[in-house]
Amino acid sequence: MTIELSKMFGMDIYSTDAEYVGKAYDFVIDLEQGRVSKITLEPFKVRSKKEAAEILKKKSVGYEKVVAVKDIVLIDPHKTAAPKPKAQPQTYARFGTRRGIIGRRY
């Protein structure tokens, strides 16, 4: 599924259960993974971190739930996010010096 995000602004969002969810206002992009992570259901104009957290938690939809986009955005509310890959454990090497032990991360 390929679509420009600019075409998705203002689109109606419906669930696969035929329920109206809201409108697509803003998109949250995960810069580390290079993908869209959430669609907000109201404009993301906040004055505090508390307001931002509330919008992201209660008034947004995870982009992984999007099933199709054409004239509307169709989401599957029962779809769960794919598990995130576990971080590789970091290994440390210890080197002895006159002043003590120095740890280096690899």
Buried (B, 14 or more C-beta within 10 A) or exposed (E): EEEEEEEBEEBEBBBBEEEEBBBBBBBBBEEEEEEBBBBBBEEBEEEEEEEBEEBBEEBBBBBBBBEEBEEBBBBBEEEEEEEEEEEEEEEEEEEEEEEEEEEEEE
